[in-house]
Amino acid sequence: MNRSILIFGGNGFLGSHLAEKAIKNGMDVTVVDDLSTMEKINVPEKVHLIKEKIEDFLSNEKYDIVVHLAARPSPEDYIDHPIDTISSNSFGTRNALEIARKNSSVFMYTSSSEVYGDAQIIPTPESYYGYVNPNGIRSCYDEGKRFSEALIMAYHRQYKMDTRIQRPFNVYGPRIREDGQYGRVIPRFIKWALNDEDIIIFGNGKQTRSFLYIEDWLEATWNFITKEGLEGSIINIGASQEITVENLARKVIELTGSKSKIIHKDPRPDDPFRRSADTSMARKLIGFNPKVGLEDGLLKTIKWFEGGN
Ligand SMILES: NC(=O)c1ccc[n+]([C@@H]2O[C@H](COP(=O)([O-])OP(=O)(O)OC[C@H]3O[C@@H](n4cnc5c(N)ncnc54)[C@H](O)[C@@H]3O)[C@@H](O)[C@H]2O)c1
């Protein structure tokens, strides 16, 4: 069993769950996070938390696993901070790779389903090259992820590093951040519904997304970083079942018993029309088999939001 793990962006939604699991499994956990998207400390006390940018972090410590989750993944946030966004997933990726290379660590990167852009093949397999606007308002995020994937594969090929790339689709659950009006629909819809506020949908609401509950993401990610023989692999981690954004809003209203009304605004530029993960590769490589259905996951997430978080 690997004993030490360095998690960039480990105080965020996905990272804090991963840090917790690593602690429970007896690992030494270091988190490097600039706390830019979440100021609240989410990781257990046993975690060695360093407030620093991934681009600037230097270390002589030995890490068995290095994980790069650091990003500004919420569309409204990355559109407001495009340079920070592309920096953490270009200069930051390079810095994290160098740390992993010097330590001969396993390196795992969270890319994104956004590398597919407005995908023309649904469900989308890893072999799909993407349909991405290279300089539109979302490009600071999408192209940062695509560049990082290229850089990681260059390190894998040139230095024979054990690199692993996952492309999460929409993951949700407790600790997911809710902010702004656009992107990350589940936490926003829940928050609005709990306050009986209008639920805003950009466009006609017929765009689809597919949602994976955090427990299923965590199990898949744990297998992905700890299993032998996965060097150089790239997998989707997400759900295949699609739901329209309109139906999601209705479901959240129903499950919260809310009086919220749905209102529509103009569509946002480059908003992908459909999202659904082809997860056959993840099934084959790590036995991926998500267990939590959307309704159960939503109820657990609503309960967490009701707890005042
Ligand atoms: N949650 C999802 O559905 C989803 C989907 C696709 C991809 N991802 C990817 O997974 C990763 C984690 O996402 P999340 O949902 O936990 O988001 P999050 O915002 O909750 O966590 C990201 C963390 O990175 C930190 N961070 C941002 N810029 C940094 C920098 N320059 N240096 C150090 N730390 C920095 C933030 O402070 C935050 O704690 C991201 O790379 C994201 O792009 C997430």
The ligand as an ORCA input file, in Angstrom:
! r2SCAN-3c Opt
* xyz 0 1
  N     -17.138     18.269     -9.574
  C     -17.299     17.952    -10.847
  O     -18.394     17.614    -11.284
  C     -16.123     17.976    -11.810
  C     -16.371     17.639    -13.142
  C     -15.304     17.653    -14.032
  C     -14.027     17.955    -13.594
  N     -13.824     18.274    -12.293
  C     -12.456     18.608    -11.885
  O     -12.160     18.039    -10.621
  C     -11.327     18.905     -9.869
  C     -11.956     19.200     -8.513
  O     -13.209     19.837     -8.703
  P     -14.161     20.191     -7.496
  O     -15.544     19.941     -7.958
  O     -13.698     19.539     -6.245
  O     -13.954     21.780     -7.400
  P     -13.672     22.721     -6.127
  O     -13.745     24.126     -6.591
  O     -14.552     22.330     -4.996
  O     -12.174     22.335     -5.761
  C     -11.061     22.823     -6.457
  C     -10.011     23.197     -5.440
  O      -8.857     23.703     -6.137
  C      -8.363     24.840     -5.413
  N      -7.599     25.666     -6.355
  C      -8.044     26.426     -7.385
  N      -7.024     27.009     -8.025
  C      -5.901     26.616     -7.369
  C      -4.505     26.878     -7.551
  N      -4.074     27.676     -8.531
  N      -3.627     26.298     -6.695
  C      -4.051     25.490     -5.682
  N      -5.356     25.218     -5.461
  C      -6.257     25.772     -6.301
  C      -9.608     25.526     -4.889
  O      -9.331     26.376     -3.805
  C     -10.471     24.307     -4.504
  O     -10.269     23.922     -3.162
  C     -11.110     20.147    -10.734
  O      -9.896     20.018    -11.426
  C     -12.264     20.105    -11.710
  O     -11.924     20.754    -12.918
  C     -14.837     18.302    -11.389
*
